Amino acid sequence: MPKFEKDLTSGSVIKNLILFSLPFVLSNFIQSLYSVCDMIIIGNYTSVECLNGVSNATQLTMLFTNAVIGLSVGGTVLIGQYIGSGNKGEIKKSIATLFTLLLIIGVSLSLISPLICSPVLKLMHVDVDCMGYATSYFITVMSGTVFVFAYNALAGVMRGMGDSKHPMIFVAIAAAVNIGLDLIFVGACGMEAFGAALATIISQAISVILCIVYLRRNGFVFDFHPKSFRIDKSKLKTITRIGFPTMLNNICTSLSFVFLMSMANITSSSGGGAVGVVGKYNGFAILPAIGVSSAISAMVAQNFGAGNIKRVKRTLFDGMIIAEGITVVIFILTRLFPEQILRLFNDDEVFLELGKEYISSFSFDYIIVPFQFCFSGLFIGSGHTAFALLSGMCSSLLFRIPFCWLLGIVLEGGMKGIGAGAPIASLAATLISLVFFMTGKWKKQKLELGETAQ
């Protein structure tokens, strides 16, 4: 077994969850850190209009990025279950298909982004003074989106093989580069939104190069030669069947936050900036839950492939305890120090007031969302991504958007009302997932893995 593969079907469940999720959490912490550094540097070296513009553009780019990350889940789960079942003969075809598919999507989005940018930002009610900054950031980041997709695909494949350590190392290096370039491009050279976006592209390209070099030197089954990029129809069908629901779920979730940003823009010209900054902080706050969810998904995939349902359940329950224990602490800190958190980004009084109103209600999501994420990890790892899609869509479309609109706009609750939509949506999704878990239908095998290798 290559050293970047790890058997997750034996040993202590809690130990495996912590050891597997910790590098993932640290990796995403670092990735979120340099995303936050973009906002901090922009907030301190440029105007509040630039901060608002980048906040809106970032939310829009995340819509596309999260969609592709969701699709990558199909490849990650498929590879993990092949490893768990001992059937490795089709792994190379699966990886080649995933990489080729994402390359095509990345190039396509880069080409169409200049055409859709202005109309979409206008639909989001971005203030005219912020529009130029938002346009510059969005088009620049999307021009290099293939690197963002490539890193997430490579990292996802390595995690599917049980290696969450090296993606963390590579993104740490990229983060250091990104922060340094931010200080040069935005701070020293005054390149504002364009400089921040350019720093992001360069740092992501570096992380991709590091991943490829490492994998090629350690016996990775895919050699990255141009002739090796091809699509196997059967693998494409399986990856799409498993990954498409997660992709659609991520689209719905991201789209709901785009709507949320639009509502905040309607409330105030600084509202979008406040939502964007809290969103960056939120990226830190929910990292433990996301990391544990990813670890649950990887462990469940291998143990489900091995037929060990008892260990699958233990993985879920232990994961919930770990995730909830951490996020409760984050919730308390957020409630105690909201202004101090927001001042890291900007000290504009209007911005601070709006941000405090929003985070005061939004923060309750931190004690609810871990349960939702852990259930999602179980259903994704067992191949039931269609249900994860249903739960996520209900949360985003049936609860988050309507309640944000009702409480924030219709009932004139402002930023506090808009922020309340998130915990309400998470609670609804958790209850839906609990009902499905209690039925036991998630135990049914959804993937055809073929004969186990002897």
Phi, psi and omega in degrees: 000123178305154188290345177271005172258145181219135178279117180254014183265001180219169180088180181295130179296312181298317180297316179296319179299314182292312183295327180280319185282331184300310176299324179295316179297315179298320178300313180287330174298315180294317179297318177291327181298314182282341171290319177293321179299324173308310184290320180295315181294318177297316181295331183263340182250350181230192183274166176293333176294320177295318178300316179295318180297314179294323178300314179294316181294322179298318179298325179288318179294326179295333176302315180284318181297314180294329177298314182288324175299321177298318178296325179297335179303325179302316178291319180299313180294317180300314179295317179299319181286328174297317179295316180298325181274350181086003181263100185253358186297334184257006184297317183299317179296322180295315181294315180300318180295316180298312182297317181294318180299314182290328176297317179297315180296317181299314179296319180298316180293324177299323183285326185267347185301321178296335182281327185263347189302298186300312180300319182291317179296326176292321177297332179278001179062036177294132181299144184301327180289342181258349189299317181299318179294317180296318180296314180300314182294313184297310183296321181293313180297317182292335178293336178245024185294339179299328178288322177298315180295318183297316180297313182296326177292314180296316179295321179297319178295317180296321178292323177298333178269004175094008182249104176252359182283311186290324173303326177295316181298315184292321180286334176294317178297315180297324180295317179299319178296316182298315180296317178299316179292325175302313181297324179285307185290314184272311184288305186278319186265351178065034183275359173051228186298319180299319180296319179295319180293319180297320177298321179296315181298313182298316182294322178293322178298321178296318180296323178295315180299317180297319178299313183295315180299315180297313183295319181294327181280352185236034170073028178296141186290341180254129187265355177068013173289145181308322182291344182275347178280104180208160182250123173268122188301319182292321179290323177300319180296316181290314180300317180293318181298320181277319185275331184299317177301319178293320177300314180294323176299313179297323178298314180297318179297311181295321180296323179296324179284334172295317176298319179299317177298319179297319178297319179295324177295326177292321181295317182199152178295337177265355183297318180298321178295319179296315178297320180296317180293315177298325177298321177296316177297320179301327177302325175286315188298324183263003181303315179303317180295319179294317181297315179294322177300318178296319179295319177300315181301314181293317180292318179297318181303312182289316181289327176293319177297328179275355177080019183261081184292325179300318179289329176298313180297318180298323178299317180297309186293317178296323178297320179298318181297315181296310184295315183292322180300323181282316186289336175297319178297317179297320178300314181297315180297321180295320179291329183279326189230052182293318183292320179298323178296314184290327181294342175299332185264318182193149181248018174296129188295321179295315178302315182296318182295316179294319180297319179294320177299316184292312185288338181297326179261325181297326186299338179295343177296334185293336180263358180250318189296334178303322180294318179299314182295320181293318174300318180298319178300319178297311184291323178292314181296332179269004176089003182267055181289339178296321178288322176302323176297312182301313180298315181295320180293320177298317180299314186282310190270322183270341184238304187298305183298309181299319182287324175299316180293315181296308185285324185272319186258304184296310180272004176059039177280354178063215184295325179294319178293320178297318181295334182290342181296328183295306179297327177296317179295318180295321179297317180297315180295322179296317180295320177297317180294322180298318179298315180296320179298317182294334179289335181079004182292340180293345181285346182288131180294131182250342182254143173264106186263353181082189181285140176290134180293141181262000000 
